[in-house]
Amino acid sequence: MSFDVAAIRRDFPIFERTVRGGKKLIYLDSGATSQKPETVIEAESNFYRSHNAAVHRGAHQLAEEATDAYEGAREKVANFLGAKSEEIVFTKSATESINLIAYSMSNAPSGSRFALTSQDRIVVTEMEHHANLIPWQQLASRSGAKISWFEVLPNGRLDLDSINAVISEDTKVVAITHQSNVLGTINPLEEIVARAHAVGAVVVLDACQSVPHMPIDVKKLGVDFLVFSGHKAVGPTGVGVLWSNQLEDLPPFLFGGSMIENVTMESATWAPAPKRFEAGVPNMAQAVGLGAALDFLSKIGMDNIFHHEMALTKYFLEKLQEIPTLKIVGPLDLENRGSCISFTVGEIHPHDLGQYLDSQGIAVRTGHHCAWPLTRKLGVPATTRASLYLYNQEAECDLLVSGIVNAQKYFA
C-alpha cells in the first residue's frame, strides 16, 4: 500500500496548531515522546467517560466493562509482540519495567537462577539510556555482582570482538538496548543472545526505540525480557510494558492489593503472573489508550512504517551531510540503523542551536539524552537530536536543514 503521510497527519490534532508566533509546528522529537492520534485520545477519555471502575475488583457492570477493556488491551499488546497475554505486565513506564526486573531479582531466593551474588556479572553497553544502566548498577551494589560492558566504537557500533570475554562464564544478566536513542544504532542481537544463553545468562532488551518503529516478534528475537513505553508508540504517558515468558519464576517487587493469592496475619502468597506484578489499581485508561495506539499502528502496518522511516532517514542523512560543519554522531549509513540522528554543528552549542530552531517552530532534543557515559566516550558534552516517525515528511527535514544553515549565520 502507498504510505500517505498527509492522511496520517490529519489523525493527529496537535499538527493543527502553531507555535512561536504563528509558525507551523515541525515536530522532530519523537525519540523523546510521540504525538497522539485522535483515536488514542478518545479511547482514554472514553474509558473515564463511560466505563470507569476498578478492574478485577467488582461484580457490577462497570467493573466488568473496565476489566474487559483492560484485559483486552493486554491481549492487543501480546498480539503486537507475537506473545501470549499472560506474558504481558503493565507498568507505568519502561523505566519501571526495568526496575521491576532488577528489584525482583533482588528478591529472588538464594540458589534461584535469578539470584545474584558477588560471584556473578551483569553486562551492559556504553550506549545505554540511564534507565537501562542505573537499575543494574544498583542491583550490582545490592548483590555484590560486578558490572561489565561492551564499548562503543567511533562509528557508533558496539565492539563485539571481545564478546566471549565481556559475556564471561559468570555472567547472569545481559541488558542491552535494541536501538540507541542517541546514535540510532540497531544492535546485532543474534550473536549477543546466543553468547548470553550459552553461559546461562538472561537477556533484557530495552526496546523503547524499536517497538514503535519496526515489526517486533519476541519469539524471533530470542530475548528473555523486553520492555517498551506506551508514550513513544503514539500511546498515552503513564503506561509501560514488560514482556517475558519466564514470569512465573520471578518474585514480585511491589506488594499490596490484587497481586495476592491468599493472606493471613502472618504471611501471604502471590497470584500467578502477570497479576503478581500489578499491585494496586492499575493504569487502566492508559492501558486502554495503548491498546488503541497499537491498533492504529497495526492498521497502517509496521512494515510500512519502517520502510517510510528508512527512506526518510536516508534522505535526511544525505541532506545533513551537505552542511560542511555538521558532524553526525552515529552511523552514516542505513545498515542496522534507525531514525534517531544526533549531530553537532561547528562551535554552536547544541542548547543554543535547539533554542534557535525552536524560535523557528522546529522541535528537536538537545543535551546528553540520558546517556552520559556514551557522550563522554564520544567526546561530545551534548548533541542536537532529530528523531523521525511515521508522521514526518521530507519537507520537515528540509526546514531543519535550512534552520541549521540560518543558525550558523545568526551565531557567526
C-alpha positions as CSV (number, residue, x, y, z in Angstrom):
1,M,0.0,0.0,0.0
2,S,1.1,3.6,-0.5
3,F,2.1,5.5,2.6
4,D,0.0,8.6,2.8
5,V,1.8,10.8,5.3
6,A,-0.7,13.7,4.8
7,A,-3.6,11.5,5.7
8,I,-1.8,10.1,8.7
9,R,-1.0,13.6,10.0
10,R,-4.7,14.5,9.8
11,D,-5.3,11.9,12.6
12,F,-3.0,13.9,15.0
13,P,-4.8,17.0,16.3
14,I,-1.6,18.7,17.5
15,F,-0.4,19.3,14.0
16,E,-3.3,21.7,13.5
17,R,-1.7,24.2,16.0
18,T,1.0,26.7,15.5
19,V,3.9,27.7,17.8
20,R,6.2,30.7,18.4
21,G,4.2,33.5,16.8
22,G,2.1,31.5,14.3
23,K,4.8,29.2,12.9
24,K,3.9,25.8,11.7
25,L,4.9,23.1,14.2
26,I,7.8,20.9,12.9
27,Y,8.0,18.1,15.4
28,L,11.2,16.1,15.2
29,D,11.4,14.8,18.8
30,S,9.5,11.5,18.7
31,G,12.5,9.8,20.3
32,A,11.6,11.6,23.5
33,T,7.8,11.1,23.1
34,S,5.5,10.7,20.2
35,Q,2.4,12.7,19.3
36,K,-1.1,11.1,19.8
37,P,-3.8,10.3,17.2
38,E,-7.4,11.2,17.9
39,T,-8.3,7.5,18.4
40,V,-5.9,7.2,21.3
41,I,-7.1,10.4,22.9
42,E,-10.7,9.3,22.5
43,A,-10.1,5.8,23.8
44,E,-8.5,7.1,27.0
45,S,-11.1,9.8,27.6
46,N,-14.0,7.4,26.7
47,F,-12.8,4.9,29.3
48,Y,-13.3,7.6,32.0
49,R,-16.5,8.9,30.4
50,S,-18.3,5.6,30.1
51,H,-16.5,2.6,31.8
52,N,-14.5,3.9,34.7
53,A,-14.3,1.4,37.6
54,A,-11.6,-0.6,39.4
55,V,-10.6,-3.6,37.3
56,H,-10.7,-7.1,38.8
57,R,-12.5,-5.8,41.9
58,G,-16.2,-5.6,41.4
59,A,-19.2,-7.7,40.3
60,H,-21.1,-4.7,38.9
61,Q,-21.4,-3.9,35.2
62,L,-18.9,-1.0,35.1
63,A,-16.3,-3.2,36.8
64,E,-16.9,-5.9,34.2
65,E,-16.6,-3.4,31.4
66,A,-13.4,-1.9,32.8
67,T,-11.9,-5.3,33.3
68,D,-12.8,-6.4,29.8
69,A,-11.2,-3.2,28.3
70,Y,-8.1,-3.6,30.4
71,E,-7.5,-7.2,29.7
72,G,-8.4,-6.6,26.0
73,A,-5.6,-4.1,25.9
74,R,-3.3,-6.7,27.3
75,E,-4.3,-9.1,24.5
76,K,-3.6,-6.4,21.9
77,V,-0.1,-5.8,23.3
78,A,0.5,-9.6,23.2
79,N,-0.6,-9.8,19.6
80,F,1.5,-6.8,18.7
81,L,4.6,-8.6,20.0
82,G,3.8,-12.1,18.9
83,A,3.4,-13.1,22.6
84,K,0.8,-14.6,24.9
85,S,-1.4,-12.3,27.1
86,E,-0.1,-14.0,30.3
87,E,3.4,-12.8,29.4
88,I,2.5,-9.1,29.4
89,V,2.8,-6.9,32.5
90,F,1.5,-3.3,32.5
91,T,3.7,-0.9,34.4
92,K,3.8,2.9,34.4
93,S,6.9,3.2,32.1
94,A,9.7,1.2,30.5
95,T,11.9,2.6,33.3
96,E,9.6,0.9,35.9
97,S,9.7,-2.3,33.9
98,I,13.4,-2.5,34.0
99,N,13.4,-1.6,37.7
100,L,10.8,-4.3,38.2
101,I,13.2,-6.9,36.8
102,A,16.2,-5.7,38.8
103,Y,14.3,-5.5,42.1
104,S,12.6,-8.8,41.5
105,M,16.0,-10.4,41.0
106,S,17.0,-8.8,44.4
107,N,14.0,-10.6,45.9
108,A,14.9,-14.0,44.3
109,P,15.7,-16.6,47.0
110,S,19.3,-17.8,47.3
111,G,20.0,-20.5,44.8
112,S,17.4,-19.2,42.3
113,R,18.7,-18.7,38.8
114,F,17.7,-15.1,39.2
115,A,19.5,-14.5,42.4
116,L,22.9,-12.7,42.1
117,T,25.9,-12.9,44.3
118,S,29.4,-11.4,44.4
119,Q,30.5,-14.2,42.1
120,D,28.2,-13.0,39.2
121,R,28.4,-10.4,36.5
122,I,25.9,-8.0,34.8
123,V,26.8,-6.9,31.3
124,V,25.5,-3.7,29.7
125,T,26.8,-1.4,26.9
126,E,28.2,2.1,26.8
127,M,25.3,3.3,24.7
128,E,22.6,2.5,27.3
129,H,20.0,5.0,28.3
130,H,20.3,5.7,32.1
131,A,17.1,3.7,32.6
132,N,18.9,0.6,31.4
133,L,22.1,1.3,33.3
134,I,21.4,2.7,36.8
135,P,19.0,-0.1,37.8
136,W,21.7,-2.6,37.1
137,Q,24.4,-0.6,38.8
138,Q,22.1,-0.6,41.9
139,L,21.5,-4.3,41.6
140,A,25.2,-4.9,41.5
141,S,25.6,-2.7,44.6
142,R,23.0,-4.7,46.5
143,S,24.2,-8.1,45.4
144,G,27.9,-7.6,45.1
145,A,27.8,-8.5,41.4
146,K,30.3,-6.9,39.0
147,I,29.3,-4.7,36.1
148,S,31.0,-5.2,32.7
149,W,30.2,-3.5,29.4
150,F,30.6,-3.5,25.6
151,E,32.4,-0.5,24.4
152,V,31.2,1.7,21.6
153,L,33.4,2.3,18.5
154,P,33.8,5.7,16.9
155,N,31.4,4.7,14.2
156,G,28.6,4.2,16.7
157,R,28.7,0.4,16.7
158,L,29.3,-2.0,19.5
159,D,32.8,-3.6,19.7
160,L,31.9,-7.3,19.7
161,D,35.4,-8.6,19.0
162,S,35.8,-9.5,22.7
163,I,32.2,-10.8,23.2
164,N,33.4,-14.0,24.8
165,A,35.4,-12.0,27.4
166,V,32.7,-9.5,28.1
167,I,30.0,-12.1,28.4
168,S,32.0,-14.4,30.6
169,E,31.0,-17.7,32.1
170,D,30.0,-15.9,35.3
171,T,27.5,-13.6,33.6
172,K,23.9,-13.7,34.9
173,V,22.3,-10.7,33.1
174,V,22.9,-9.0,29.7
175,A,20.9,-5.8,29.5
176,I,21.1,-4.1,26.1
177,T,19.3,-1.5,24.1
178,H,17.8,-2.7,20.8
179,Q,18.2,0.7,19.2
180,S,20.3,3.5,20.7
181,N,18.3,6.7,21.5
182,V,21.3,8.8,20.6
183,L,23.1,7.0,17.8
184,G,20.2,5.3,16.0
185,T,22.3,2.1,16.0
186,I,20.4,-1.1,15.9
187,N,22.4,-3.7,17.8
188,P,23.0,-7.2,16.4
189,L,21.0,-9.3,18.9
190,E,21.5,-12.7,17.4
191,E,25.2,-13.0,18.3
192,I,24.7,-11.4,21.7
193,V,21.7,-13.5,22.7
194,A,23.5,-16.7,21.6
195,R,26.5,-16.0,23.7
196,A,24.5,-14.9,26.7
197,H,22.4,-18.1,26.6
198,A,25.5,-20.2,26.1
199,V,26.7,-19.1,29.6
200,G,23.2,-19.3,31.1
201,A,22.6,-15.6,31.3
202,V,19.2,-13.9,30.7
203,V,18.9,-11.1,28.2
204,V,16.9,-7.9,29.0
205,L,16.1,-5.8,25.9
206,D,15.3,-2.1,26.1
207,A,13.0,-1.9,23.0
208,C,11.7,1.7,23.6
209,Q,13.2,2.9,20.3
210,S,12.4,-0.2,18.3
211,V,8.9,-1.4,19.1
212,P,7.2,1.8,17.8
213,H,9.2,1.8,14.6
214,M,9.6,-1.8,13.2
215,P,7.9,-5.2,13.3
216,I,8.8,-7.0,16.6
217,D,8.3,-10.7,17.3
218,V,9.6,-11.7,20.7
219,K,9.9,-15.3,19.6
220,K,12.2,-14.4,16.8
221,L,14.3,-12.1,19.0
222,G,15.0,-14.9,21.5
223,V,15.4,-12.5,24.4
224,D,14.2,-13.3,27.9
225,F,12.7,-9.9,28.9
226,L,11.6,-7.0,26.7
227,V,10.4,-3.5,27.8
228,F,8.9,-0.6,26.0
229,S,7.0,2.6,26.8
230,G,3.5,3.5,25.5
231,H,4.1,7.2,25.0
232,K,6.8,6.6,22.4
233,A,4.4,4.4,20.4
234,V,1.6,7.0,19.9
235,G,0.1,5.9,23.1
236,P,-0.5,7.7,26.4
237,T,2.0,8.6,29.0
238,G,1.9,6.6,32.3
239,V,1.9,3.1,30.8
240,G,4.8,0.8,30.0
241,V,5.1,-2.9,29.1
242,L,7.2,-5.7,30.4
243,W,7.2,-8.9,28.4
244,S,8.7,-12.2,29.5
245,N,7.9,-15.9,29.1
246,Q,9.7,-16.5,32.4
247,L,7.5,-14.5,34.8
248,E,6.4,-17.5,36.9
249,D,10.0,-17.9,38.1
250,L,10.3,-14.3,39.2
251,P,9.2,-13.0,42.6
252,P,7.2,-9.7,42.8
253,F,8.8,-6.4,44.0
254,L,5.6,-4.4,44.8
255,F,3.1,-5.7,47.3
256,G,-0.5,-4.9,48.0
257,G,-3.9,-5.5,46.7
258,S,-4.7,-7.5,43.5
259,M,-1.4,-9.3,43.4
260,I,-2.1,-11.9,46.2
261,E,-3.5,-15.4,46.2
262,N,-4.0,-15.7,50.0
263,V,-3.3,-13.6,53.0
264,T,-3.2,-14.3,56.7
265,M,-2.0,-12.0,59.5
266,E,1.4,-13.7,59.3
267,S,2.0,-14.3,55.6
268,A,0.8,-14.1,52.0
269,T,1.1,-16.0,48.8
270,W,1.2,-14.4,45.3
271,A,-1.2,-14.6,42.4
272,P,0.0,-16.1,39.2
273,A,1.8,-13.9,36.7
274,P,1.1,-11.3,35.4
275,K,-1.2,-10.2,38.2
276,R,1.6,-10.7,40.9
277,F,3.4,-7.8,39.2
278,E,0.5,-5.4,39.1
279,A,-0.2,-4.4,42.7
280,G,-2.9,-1.8,43.3
281,V,-5.5,-0.4,41.0
282,P,-3.6,-0.3,37.7
283,N,-3.3,2.4,35.0
284,M,-6.5,1.3,33.3
285,A,-7.3,4.1,31.0
286,Q,-3.7,4.4,29.9
287,A,-3.6,0.7,29.0
288,V,-6.8,1.0,27.0
289,G,-5.2,4.0,25.2
290,L,-2.1,1.9,24.5
291,G,-4.3,-0.8,23.0
292,A,-5.9,1.9,20.7
293,A,-2.4,3.1,19.8
294,L,-1.2,-0.4,18.8
295,D,-4.5,-0.8,16.8
296,F,-3.6,2.5,15.0
297,L,0.0,1.4,14.2
298,S,-1.2,-2.1,13.1
299,K,-3.7,-0.7,10.7
300,I,-1.0,1.3,9.0
301,G,1.4,-1.6,9.2
302,M,4.7,-1.8,11.0
303,D,6.5,-2.8,7.8
304,N,5.1,0.2,6.1
305,I,6.1,2.5,9.0
306,F,9.6,1.0,9.0
307,H,10.1,1.5,5.2
308,H,8.8,5.0,5.4
309,E,11.2,5.9,8.2
310,M,14.2,4.3,6.4
311,A,13.5,6.2,3.2
312,L,13.1,9.4,5.2
313,T,16.3,8.7,7.2
314,K,18.3,8.2,4.0
315,Y,17.1,11.5,2.6
316,F,17.7,13.3,5.9
317,L,21.3,11.9,6.4
318,E,22.2,13.0,2.9
319,K,20.8,16.5,3.4
320,L,22.5,16.9,6.8
321,Q,25.9,15.8,5.4
322,E,25.7,18.7,2.8
323,I,26.4,21.1,5.7
324,P,30.2,21.2,6.0
325,T,30.4,22.0,9.7
326,L,27.8,19.4,10.7
327,K,29.1,16.2,12.2
328,I,26.7,13.2,12.7
329,V,27.3,11.2,15.9
330,G,26.5,7.7,14.9
331,P,26.3,5.5,11.8
332,L,26.3,7.4,8.4
333,D,24.5,4.6,6.5
334,L,21.3,2.7,6.9
335,E,22.7,-0.6,7.8
336,N,21.3,-1.6,11.2
337,R,20.3,2.0,11.8
338,G,17.1,3.7,13.0
339,S,15.7,7.2,12.5
340,C,17.3,9.0,15.5
341,I,20.0,11.3,14.2
342,S,22.3,13.2,16.6
343,F,24.8,15.8,15.4
344,T,26.9,18.8,16.3
345,V,27.3,21.9,14.2
346,G,30.7,23.7,14.4
347,E,31.2,25.7,17.6
348,I,27.5,26.2,18.2
349,H,26.4,24.7,21.5
350,P,23.6,22.3,20.9
351,H,21.4,24.1,23.5
352,D,21.8,27.3,21.6
353,L,21.1,25.6,18.3
354,G,18.0,24.0,19.9
355,Q,16.7,27.3,21.1
356,Y,17.2,29.0,17.7
357,L,15.4,26.1,16.0
358,D,12.6,26.4,18.5
359,S,12.2,30.1,17.6
360,Q,11.6,28.8,14.0
361,G,8.9,26.4,15.2
362,I,11.2,23.3,14.9
363,A,11.2,21.0,17.9
364,V,14.4,18.9,18.4
365,R,16.1,17.5,21.5
366,T,19.4,18.8,22.9
367,G,21.7,17.5,25.6
368,H,23.2,14.2,26.6
369,H,19.8,12.4,26.0
370,C,20.1,10.5,29.4
371,A,23.2,8.7,28.1
372,W,26.1,10.5,29.8
373,P,28.6,7.6,29.6
374,L,28.1,7.5,25.8
375,T,28.5,11.2,25.2
376,R,31.6,11.2,27.4
377,K,33.0,8.2,25.4
378,L,32.4,10.0,22.1
379,G,33.9,13.3,23.4
380,V,30.8,15.4,22.9
381,P,29.2,17.0,26.0
382,A,25.9,17.3,24.2
383,T,24.3,16.9,20.7
384,T,21.3,18.0,18.9
385,R,19.0,15.1,18.0
386,A,16.3,14.9,15.4
387,S,14.1,11.8,15.6
388,L,11.7,10.9,12.9
389,Y,8.4,9.0,13.0
390,L,5.5,7.9,10.7
391,Y,4.1,11.4,10.6
392,N,7.2,13.2,9.4
393,Q,7.9,14.4,5.8
394,E,10.8,15.3,3.6
395,A,9.7,19.0,3.8
396,E,10.3,19.0,7.5
397,C,13.8,17.6,7.1
398,D,14.4,20.4,4.6
399,L,13.2,23.0,7.1
400,L,15.5,21.7,9.7
401,V,18.5,21.9,7.3
402,S,17.5,25.4,6.4
403,G,17.2,26.3,10.1
404,I,20.7,25.0,10.8
405,V,22.2,27.0,7.9
406,N,20.4,30.1,9.2
407,A,21.6,29.4,12.7
408,Q,25.2,29.4,11.5
409,K,24.7,32.9,10.1
410,Y,22.9,34.0,13.3
411,F,25.7,32.8,15.6
412,A,28.5,33.9,13.3
